[in-house]
Amino acid sequence: MKKSLLLLSILALAIASTPALAKKKEELPEYTVEGLKRVENPKNLAVVYAEPGANLSQYKRVYITEPYVAFKKNWQRDQNRGVSMRITTKDMDRIKINVAELFMEVFTEVLNEGGYELADERAEDVLIVKPAIIDLNVHAPDTMSAGRSNTYTQSAGSMTLYIELYDSATDDLLAKALDPTGDRQSAFMQWQTGPANRQAGKRMMKPWAEALRDGLDRAREETGEDK
């Protein structure tokens, strides 16, 4: 997904920034510019829009495009205030690659556990998933630099999922959703390491993967179809 198209899609959803999610539900638009209708009280995700009458029961396989990853605005500047180890653009690129790879790992594992195969081709039984991780805020990034100091925090950070679902045969946009999440706050300070951040990332991403799997399951249950 190209960056410009992603940003336009988020703007079309009329909730381009995470703070906007604090709005009352009735303040959100009922329809998007594509004609998707807001789902009342969506399960597991903060905001969901879906095509009226859309049916996911036909999809037995899922094609996930490469996740787009973007840091929270001014993240690098804020990280580099008053610390001896500088966060470089190279560090940010490496973190984005790691986050995208972890996303694919988590979604592959959860979907496979539910009996759904990952596909790399278009077909009538394939659902295309276009994900983006935005507002990525890693509290204690591991720069992998020699002589780096230990960092203690109460939370590994936060991120927001923006996701679009398409029919692979027609490219029809079926649904889109936005959901912010954060690592659980600890009552005490913890030493954050690369492995610790990875585990926190999995904790934050797994509910998103389960939401997609459960949505596919419910659609099949409603129509009486087997996996």
N, C-alpha and C positions, 0 to 999 in steps of 0.2 A: 504494500500500500504506500503510495507516494505521500510525502509529508504534507504537501499542499492539499491533496484530496482528503487526507485524514483531518486536518484542521477545519476544512470546510464542512466536513461531516459532523464534527463536534459542535461547530457553530450552528449548524442546521438543527441540532438537537436542542438548541437554546440553553445549554448548560455547559458552556465552554470551560468553566473553571470549577474546581471542587467546592469552594465556598458557596457557589450557587445552589448546591444540593441542600443547603440549609433552608431553602425556600419551602413554604408550605406546598404540599402537593398540588393544591388547586391553582397555584401560581404558574405551574409548568404548562406549556402548551398541550392541548389535547391531541394535536396532530403535528407531525413533522412535515417538512416540505416535500418529502417523498410519499406522503399519505399514510405513514405508519401511525397507529393509534396508541396512546399511552395506556399501559396496562395498570389497572388499579391494584394497589397493594401487591406488587410483585414479590414472589418468594425468593429469598436469598440474595437478590440484587437490588440496589437502591432505586434505579430508574430503568424501566424497560419500555420500549416501543415495539409494536409488532404489526404486521400486515393483517388487517381484519380477515378472519377466516383462514389464515395460514395454518398449514398442517405439516408437522414435522415427522409424521409416522412413517413416511416412505424412506427415510434416511437410515441406512445401516452402516454407512462409512462416513468419515469426517476428513476433510482436507483442510489442514490448518496452514495458512500462509505465514511467512516469516514475521514474527512479532515486531512491531515498531516500538522503540523504547525512547522516552524523552525524560530528562531530569526536570525537577521542579525549577522554576525560574530563579536564577541567581544562586543555585545550589553550590556551584564551584566557588563563587566569591565568598559565600557564607562559610564554607568549609575551610577556606584558606585564611580566615581571620584569626590571628593570634595563635597559629599552630606552626610548629617547626617543619613538619612534613607537608609539602605542597601537593595539592591535587592537580595533576596535569590533564590536558586533553586526552593524552594517551591512556591515562587511568580511567577517564570517563568512557572512552571507547571500549576498553576491556570490560568494564562493569556492565555496559549495555549489552555486549555480546553474551556475558555470563547470565544476565537476567533473561535474555531471549532464549538461551539454551535451557535454562531451568524451567521456563514456562513450557517449552515443548516437552520436556521430560515429565513434568507434573501432569499435563493434560494427556499425554500418551498413556501414562500409567493408569490414571483414573478412567479414561475411556475404554482402555483394554480390559480393565477389571469389570466394566459394565457390558462387555461383549461387543464393543464397537471397534472396528478396524480403522486405522489411519490410512488414507488414500493419497496418492500423488497424481491422480487423474480425475477428469470430469466424467460423471455418469449420473443416471437418473436417481441412483440410491446414495449419492454423495452430497453431503452438506458442506459448503465452503464456509470456513470460519476465518475472519480477518480481525486479528487482535492487535491492540496497542496498549502498552504500559506507559502512562503519562504521570506527570507530577511525582516522579521517582525521587524519594528523599531517603538516602542512606545516611543514618546518623553517624556511623563509625566505619567508613570504608577502609578496607584493607588495601593499602597501596603496594604491598609486596616489596617495599623498599628496605634496603639494609639499614639496620639501626632504628627502625620505626619504634615509636613508643606505644605502650599499651593504652587503649582507650576504653573507658567504662561508661556505659549508658544504661538507662532503664528500658529502652526499646530500640530495636534494630532499625526502625524507620517506618515508612509508609509508601503507598503507591495507589494509583487508580487504574482500573481496567476500563477500556473502551473497546467494545466488540461489535462486529457486524456479522450477521448470518445471511448467506446467499444460497439460492438454488443453483447448483453447478451447471445444470442443463440450459437454463434460461438467463442466468445472472440476475434474477429477480431478488431484490432486497427483501428479506423476510422479517428481520428483526434487528434491533440494535439496543445496546445497554451500556450504562455507565455505573461503576461501583467503586467507591473509594474504600481502602482498608488500611489498617495499620497493625504493626506487630504489637502483641499484648504488652502492657506496661507491667514491669516487675516492681515489687515493693522495695527492692534493693538494687544497687548498681551492679552490672555484670560486665565482665571483660568481653568485648566484642572482637571476634576473630573472623577470618574468612569462612570457616565451616559454620560458625554460629550465625553469620549473616545468611548463609545458604539455607540453613534449617529454618530461619525466620521467613525467608522468601517462600519456601515450600508451604509453611503454615498459612501464609497470606494467600497464595495462589490456589491451594487445594479446594477451598470452598467455591471458587469460580469454576473450576473443572467439574466439581460435583453438581453445580447448578446446571451446566450444559448437559451433563449426562442424565440428570434427573428430568430435565425438560424433554429430552428425547424419549426417556422411559415413559413419562406420563402420556406423551402423544401416542405411543404404540399401545399403551394400556387402554386408552380411550377408544381406539379403533379395533382392539382385539388382535393386533398383529403380533407375531412372534419376532424375536431378534434373529 
